[in-house]
């Protein structure tokens, strides 16, 4: 696994070490501020207003195996919307790859990245009841809302400051579920599947 060269927190000046090369935002373990990468610089995003609790078996820096492959829980983001919130845990694997584990109302879904063939403008205009094509399937949109990042910890693979707002929509096709997040500069899509506890072994 590759790491970023050592750099200092823009808020308190403390040195960061062992930061994954894919990390674009993280919490400073010294001052607690959220730091994010933008325009080739690390910037101070301040503190999140909400402190987020963790389930007893899942927390940042815990390690384990998924289907026999070692991973570490690198970070978590909490996204709030009009009906509540959900958590996204970023898992980094021994081969340098990463996957999202979503937790919503006690249910866990593992996400696998999916190419989104449409443009950013098209993604911004998708609404409930529409169809669109991605990965060779014709998806039907079941939910479309706005969400904001209301809490975060650890290291994340995107640059996000407290209060960052995104659009998102969920869709279904052939018994599969697709989640799409629409950021100001791009679209992230992933197919989700329920995660069985039997696939996980904790260290």
C-alpha positions in Angstrom: 0.0 0.0 0.0 1.4 3.4 -1.0 1.4 6.5 1.3 1.5 10.3 0.9 4.7 12.0 1.8 4.6 13.5 5.3 2.7 16.9 5.5 1.4 19.1 8.2 -2.1 19.9 9.4 -3.0 23.4 8.1 -4.9 24.1 11.3 -2.4 23.1 14.1 0.8 22.3 12.2 1.0 18.7 13.5 2.6 16.2 11.2 0.5 13.6 9.4 2.0 10.2 8.8 0.8 6.9 7.2 -1.8 8.6 5.0 -3.1 6.4 2.2 -2.2 7.8 -1.2 -5.9 7.7 -2.2 -6.9 9.8 0.7 -8.4 13.3 -0.2 -9.7 14.3 3.2 -9.1 13.2 6.8 -9.5 14.2 10.5 -6.5 15.6 12.3 -5.8 13.3 15.3 -4.2 16.3 17.2 -6.7 19.2 16.8 -9.8 17.3 15.5 -10.2 19.6 12.5 -11.2 18.1 9.1 -8.6 18.6 6.5 -9.2 18.2 2.7 -7.2 18.3 -0.5 -8.1 21.0 -3.1 -6.2 22.8 -5.8 -3.0 20.9 -5.0 -3.1 22.0 -1.3 -4.3 20.7 2.0 -6.9 23.0 3.5 -8.5 23.4 6.9 -12.2 22.6 6.8 -12.9 23.2 10.5 -14.9 20.8 12.7 -18.0 19.0 12.0 -20.9 20.1 14.1 -22.0 16.5 14.9 -20.0 13.9 16.6 -20.8 10.5 15.3 -21.0 7.4 17.5 -20.0 4.0 16.2 -21.4 0.4 16.6 -19.3 -1.7 19.0 -18.0 -4.0 16.3 -17.2 -1.4 13.6 -14.9 1.6 14.1 -12.1 3.4 12.3 -8.7 1.5 12.3 -10.3 -1.9 13.0 -9.0 -4.6 10.8 -10.4 -7.9 9.5 -10.9 -10.1 6.5 -13.7 -9.9 3.9 -14.0 -13.2 1.9 -10.5 -14.0 3.2 -8.9 -10.7 2.0 -7.4 -8.4 4.7 -8.8 -4.9 5.1 -8.8 -1.9 7.5 -11.7 0.5 8.3 -10.0 3.7 7.1 -12.8 6.2 7.6 -16.4 7.1 7.8 -18.8 9.8 6.5 -22.3 10.5 7.8 -24.7 11.9 5.2 -27.9 13.6 6.4 -31.1 14.1 4.3 -34.7 15.2 5.0 -35.6 11.7 6.3 -32.6 11.0 8.5 -29.0 9.9 7.8 -26.8 7.0 6.7 -23.2 6.1 7.3 -20.6 5.2 4.7 -17.5 3.3 5.9 -14.4 3.3 3.7 -12.6 0.0 3.7 -9.0 -0.2 2.3 -7.6 -3.6 1.3 -4.1 -5.1 1.4 -3.8 -4.7 -2.4 -4.4 -1.0 -2.2 -8.0 -1.1 -3.4 -11.0 0.2 -1.5 -14.7 -0.4 -1.1 -17.6 1.4 0.6 -19.7 -0.3 3.3 -23.0 1.5 3.8 -24.9 1.3 7.1 -28.5 2.4 7.1 -31.0 1.6 9.9 -28.9 -1.3 11.1 -28.6 -2.9 7.6 -25.2 -3.2 5.8 -24.6 -3.1 2.1 -21.3 -3.5 0.3 -20.7 -1.4 -2.8 -18.9 -2.2 -6.0 -17.9 0.7 -8.3 -20.0 0.9 -11.5 -19.2 3.1 -14.5 -21.8 5.8 -15.1 -22.1 6.5 -18.8 -24.1 9.8 -18.6 -22.7 13.3 -18.2 -22.6 15.3 -15.0 -25.4 17.5 -16.2 -27.5 14.5 -17.0 -26.9 13.1 -13.6 -28.0 16.3 -11.9 -31.3 16.3 -13.8 -32.3 12.7 -13.1 -35.6 12.4 -11.1 -37.8 9.6 -9.6 -39.6 7.6 -12.2 -37.0 8.0 -15.0 -35.0 5.3 -16.7 -31.3 5.6 -17.6 -28.6 3.2 -18.9 -25.4 2.2 -17.0 -23.3 -0.9 -17.2 -25.5 -2.3 -19.9 -28.7 -2.2 -17.8 -31.7 0.0 -18.0 -32.2 1.4 -14.5 -35.4 2.8 -12.9 -35.0 5.6 -10.4 -36.8 5.0 -7.1 -35.4 7.8 -5.0 -33.7 11.2 -5.7 -32.7 13.7 -3.0 -30.0 16.0 -1.6 -27.7 15.1 1.2 -25.0 16.9 3.2 -21.9 15.5 5.0 -22.8 16.2 8.7 -19.9 14.2 10.2 -16.8 12.3 9.3 -13.7 10.6 10.8 -10.5 8.9 9.7 -9.4 9.0 6.0 -11.7 9.3 3.0 -11.0 9.0 -0.8 -12.7 12.3 -1.7 -12.2 15.9 -0.7 -15.1 17.1 1.4 -15.4 19.8 3.9 -18.1 20.1 6.7 -21.4 20.9 5.1 -20.6 19.7 1.6 -23.8 19.0 -0.2 -24.4 16.3 -2.9 -27.2 15.0 -4.9 -28.0 11.3 -4.9 -30.4 8.8 -6.4 -31.1 5.1 -6.1 -32.2 2.9 -8.9 -33.1 -0.8 -9.6 -32.7 -3.2 -12.5 -32.8 -7.0 -12.8 -33.0 -7.4 -9.1 -29.9 -5.2 -8.5 -29.7 -1.9 -6.7 -27.6 1.1 -7.9 -26.6 4.1 -5.8 -25.3 7.2 -7.5 -23.8 10.3 -5.8 -23.6 13.5 -7.8 -20.8 15.8 -6.7 -20.0 19.3 -8.0 -17.2 17.8 -10.2 -18.2 14.3 -11.0 -20.5 11.3 -10.5 -19.8 8.2 -8.4 -22.0 5.1 -9.0 -21.9 1.7 -7.3 -24.0 -1.5 -7.2 -24.9 -2.5 -3.7 -25.4 -6.0 -2.2 -26.5 -7.0 1.4 -23.5 -8.0 3.4 -23.8 -11.2 5.3 -21.9 -11.4 8.6 -20.5 -14.8 7.6 -18.3 -13.0 5.0 -16.5 -11.0 7.7 -13.9 -12.1 10.2 -12.6 -9.4 12.6 -9.0 -9.4 13.9 
